[in-house]
Amino acid sequence: MNQIVIPILAVGATRERKRQAPKGRRVDPQALSEVQALLGDMPRRRDLLIECLHLIQDRYRCLSTQHLAALAQELRMAQTEVYEVASFYHHFDIVREGEDSPAALTVRVCDGIACELAGAGELIERLPAILGADVRVLAAPCVGRCEQAPVAVVGQKPIPQARCETVQAAVQAGEVADTPAPGYLDHAGYLQQGGYQLLRQCLSGERDLDSVLAAMESSGLRGLGGAGFPAGRKWRIVRAEAGPRLMAVNIDEGEPGTFKDRVYLETDPHRFLEGMLI
Ligand code: FES
């Protein structure tokens, strides 16, 4: 009788080969020196990944796969982790080998439901021909300005109630940077109004934690993420947990129709920061 023999590799040999093989893409020396020059003295910490990605995107208008691999090596992170973060945000442009860099200027037109209802489709259709080949026009998910629909963003400058003419005018005038919102309260102004005093009192012990929690609870403040959970109760529950406690502050308003965080952050950011620190 013929016997079927299944060849089996020695397990140890396979593992050995795997260990010797480089993980992910090989790091290009030139890309590495470019990333190192860009990062300068910046600490090589993985929690600064987004800041590093912004530096590369701003300098090269895109994130090449070579730069991503080099950044992963600099931050001692897996290439897949860096790629996952970079590919999550639509404002980062990942460019693979052989692909062209994006045009010098990008115009994003929100195609979320509020903007779609207000005519974003027509903008997306007409703007490429009006703006020409030097400007890239992309459809983008909600940019958190639903009350200004339809919204286009020229570079980083939002254009409320956008029309082809107003977008074209911003492009031609080179208006690509965002400007402070009307009524913006800066750091000096906030200090003048007594800003950061409560934080100082908490740090010095002049204000005890229980009184802060009690103030939160009696305020009736609730989260607006959908569940309406009482904020004071949440703080007390977290306080009762064993340390170390970590807090993630999420200010991404991805749901069309919500733009409350953006309004507060644009006008009174230090009140938000002080609350967060407390
Ligand atoms: S749907 Fe367009 S800004 Fe929100």
Residues whose N, C-alpha, C, O or C-beta is under 5 A from the ligand:
A	BS01	FES	C110 G112 I113 A114 C115 C142 V143 G144 R145 C146 V151 P256 G257
